[in-house]
Amino acid sequence: MQALTNRSKIASNKKMSFMERIYFPAIVKGMFITIRHFFGKKATINYPEQTREFSQIYRGMHVLKRDDEGRERCTACGLCAVACPAEAITMVAAERKSGEENLYREEKYAEVYEINMLRCIFCGDCEEACPKEAIFLTDRIVESEYERLPFIYGKDRLVEPVDLNLRIDISARQTENVLKFKQNKRFAHNK
Amino acid sequence: MSLVKVTIDEIEVEVEAGTTILNAARKIGGNVVPPAMCYYSKLEGSGGKCRTCLVKVAQGSAKDPRPMPKLVPSCRTVVQNGMVVQNITSPEVMEARKAITEFLLINHPLDCPVCDQAGECSLQDLSYAHGLADTQTIEERRTFAPIDIGDKIKLHMNRCILCYRCVMVADQLTDQRVHGVLGRGDHCEISTYITKAVDNDFSGNMIDVCPVGALTDKTFRFKSRVWFTKPFDAHRDCPKCSGKVVLWMKGEEILRVTGRKDKYGELEVFICNDCRFEHKEDKDWEVEGPRKIERHSVIGQNHYEK
C-alpha cells in the first residue's frame, strides 16, 4: 500500500550494534547538544524587566473606546459577542436616560460588558465585527492572577479613561487605507 | 375554480384564476419569490406600496402575448393564462430592486446596532441582498423623536417605511383605530391623535406586522438582541385568542412573546395583548418544543448546545 504522506516510518526490529548497545556515545552526543546551547543566544528574556517589541497590530488586552467628547462608543449591539468564537463576551444593554447624553453616544448602551480573558483567544474578530469602532485590541498584556474570577474583565477595566491624556492610543493599528476610508463624508455619522 | 398556467422564471405553475403573481411565486417557493415589505397575506388590501416585489411580465397572456410596458408590482397583479413572468432572471428587475432598496433607505437611520428588530428585520435582509455598500446621498435624514403609543409599544418614526400594515391591523383586527398616516408625501408619518394611547386587545400585533423596527415591544426594549434568545413554541388557554405563541427565552427567563411567523415573516395567527405582554412567567405556558429556525438565520448563530 502506498503511504499518503512521506512522513510515515516503517518500524524495524533490527538488532542494535555494539556501539548502540553501550549507550555512552549517545549520552555524550546528547550532552554536547545541551551544553552547546549554554553559549548560544538566549531565546528567553527577563520579563518584566525587559519587554519585547510588539508588532503594531499586536492583539492584547481589549479597550472600549470613548469618542472625542468622552462618550462611550459601545451601543451593546452584540455583534462582538456573536462573532466571538470562544464566546468570551457577554453584555447587558440599558436605555440611556435623559441627562446622560454626555456619557453615552447612542440611545442604548452597555450597562454590563464583560470579557472572560481566560476564554478569549485574542483573535480580533470582535474588533472586526464592531460597527461603532468601540472595541479594539491593544498592545497591553492581560495581567496574571492567582484566581480565575479576576480574569472576567468588566467595564471598569475595559473602558478607557475620559481624560484625553490617558486615552489608549490605537491609531497605529489603523492602516493608511482605513484612515483614508474614514475621511469619506458619507461616514461622518460614525465620528 | 378554473386553473391558469403561469411561468415564473421558467418554472411553470398552475394556480387558481385571480391569484396574484406573488402568491403564484410563493406556490413555487425558493428564490423566485419576490421580497415583499408591505404585502401581508392576512391583511386585506395590503400591498402595492413598497415596490420591492416589482417583476417583469414578458408575456401578458396566451391570448395577448405582448409584454407589459413597465415592471409591475407582483403583489397586486393578477395572473392570466399563459403569462410569462421574470423575477430573478431579469437584470432589469434586479436593478429596479436595488434602486427601490436605496429609495426605502433614504430616510432610514440605519441604527441596526441599537434597533431591537435587528436580526429579524425584512429591511435588513433586503438591504443585505440588494443594498449598496454606501449611500449616495449626503443630505440630512428626516428625524423624529421616538414616542410611546400606549404603555407597551414604542414608535420610532425614523425607521418607518410607510407600509401601512399597522394601520390595516388596527382597521381589520380591532374595532377602533386611533393611529394612522398623517401628512403627505415626504412629510408622511405614522402617528396618533396627540399621542393618544393605542389600547386594544389586539394592538400588539402591530409589532409583529411591522417589517422594520418602527414599532417595537416596550417590555422587551433593549433586553437582549434577538440572536441571544432562543425561540420555543408554546401555548396557553387564552379566552381571547388561540394562545399559540413563540417564547423567546434566555436561560430560564421569558424575555419576549410573539406570534408564530411563517417563512415569509407573516403571522400564522394573531395573538392578544394579554398573551404578548402580561404572561412572562414559566408557569403560564405549556412549552411544545424549540421552534424550527432557518439554517442560515442569525437567530441560530452560536447556539452550539442541543
Interface residues (C-beta under 8 A of the other chain):
Chain A: T75 A76 C77 G78 L79 A81 V82 E87 A93 A94 E95 E106 E107 K108 P131 K132 N184 K185 R186 F187
Chain B: D111 C112 P113 V114 A118 D134 T135 I138 P146 R221 F222 K223 S224 R225 W227 F228 V298 Q301 N302
